[in-house]
Amino acid sequence: MITAYITDTSYTQHTLPQHPEHAGRIESVWAELKKAGLIDRLSCLRPAPVTDEQILSVHTKDHLSTLQWVAKQDKVVLIDQDTYALPSSFDVARLSAGGVVKAVDQVMSGKVDNAMAAVRPPGHHATPARQMGFCLINNVAVGARHAQKAYNAKKVLILDYDVHHGNGTQDIFYDDDTVMFISIHQSPFYPGTGRVGETGKLKGHQFTLNVPIAGGYGDSAYKMIFDDIIWQAVENFDPDLMLISVGFDAHWVDPLAQMRLSLAGYDHLARECIKMANKICNGKIVFVMEGGYDLQALGHGWRNIAHALLDEDDLSDPYSTAPYETSADDLKADIHQIRLLHGL
């Protein structure tokens, strides 16, 4: 099994030490992969920056202009109360999106079996016209469009299990039937989107599938959601490529959220995604880094993804399972509603 690992040392240049989304996040991933001896077993590659044309494939000219303006400043700019940018941030964001593009290139060209893009800043909150939620460029959206334009991928699936709803990714593809967006996320929670009834519009109707769940749910609930909703939805869509937006902020120790997933639970989700890809699209899958703000959980989480992609059984979990979690049985009515709404 050949797994591409895309990252870049420049990702540390975009950082505010007191901010939750800081350079230590990516450094924790690098350190854990090195400690586990995984670097030598992965196909390690560095990305190229995305072009203006690639950015404009999913964002507006005003969005691009804002990033260009930020690059000309000589200070930290707060784009909103959550989202900062430095003079170097636009270049780093180009490389972050470029990491996903490089991973897509490797998988779609057949040079590797699968890939992981350990990138930052994250991307899934960046809408067509707005940077928000720590995100500057929507990395996974740029990667999806690249797969379509460069490799004629007819259908791309984006599955997002960051704890926050990927509102930017949803907005970009909301009227598109060639990209299906599925999100499992805490609700009510930032950014306030991702209701069950948000299913897409025009020809994109039914190609957005949201699974909003309250804080407190953990491994058993996520397993039920995959078994009862995700598997059938992905098989019905029958994608040519699967892109997985992974946030480890649904882990039970994460300081910003209230979900109860363990690293073993996350490992189950990743391995289920890999099984789907192997069954449906010849194993073509890319895991993309989004959130996760407990550094140890984040590092070990990405270590486990690497093991799973390499088809190794190893699991690293210094935290073990959550002390408690809400019973998955409480979700049965919601799951039934989603299944009816989407014809599953």
MOBEL-V924876 format. One record per backbone hydrogen bond with DSSP energy under -1.0 kcal/mol. CO is the residue of the C=O (numbers start at 0). NH is the residue of the N-H. If there is no record, write none. Layout:
CO NH
CO NH
This chain:
1 112
1 113
2 42
3 115
4 44
5 117
7 10
8 11
9 12
15 18
19 21
21 24
22 26
23 27
24 28
25 29
26 30
27 31
28 32
29 33
30 34
31 35
32 37
33 36
37 40
38 41
41 43
42 4
44 6
50 54
51 55
54 57
54 58
59 63
60 64
61 65
62 66
63 67
64 68
65 69
66 70
68 71
69 72
76 84
82 78
82 79
84 76
85 88
87 91
88 92
89 93
90 94
91 95
92 96
93 49
93 97
94 98
95 99
96 100
97 101
98 102
99 103
100 104
101 105
102 106
103 107
104 108
105 110
105 111
113 3
114 286
115 5
116 118
116 288
122 125
123 167
123 168
127 59
129 126
131 134
136 138
137 141
138 142
139 143
140 144
141 145
142 146
143 147
144 148
145 149
146 150
146 152
154 239
155 179
156 242
157 181
158 244
159 183
162 185
164 166
165 169
166 170
167 171
168 172
172 175
173 200
177 155
179 157
180 208
181 159
182 210
184 212
188 191
194 197
196 198
198 205
198 207
200 203
201 204
203 206
206 180
208 182
210 184
212 186
213 216
215 325
216 259
217 221
218 222
219 223
220 224
221 225
222 226
223 227
224 228
224 229
225 230
228 232
229 233
230 234
231 235
232 236
233 237
240 156
241 285
242 158
243 287
244 160
245 289
247 250
249 260
250 253
257 215
260 251
261 265
262 266
263 267
264 268
265 269
266 270
267 271
268 272
269 273
270 274
271 275
272 276
273 277
274 278
275 279
276 280
276 282
280 283
282 284
283 241
284 114
285 243
286 116
287 245
290 247
293 297
294 298
295 299
296 300
297 301
298 302
299 303
300 304
301 305
302 306
303 307
304 308
305 309
306 311
307 310
326 329
327 330
328 331
330 334
331 335
332 336
333 337
334 338
335 339
336 340
337 341
338 343
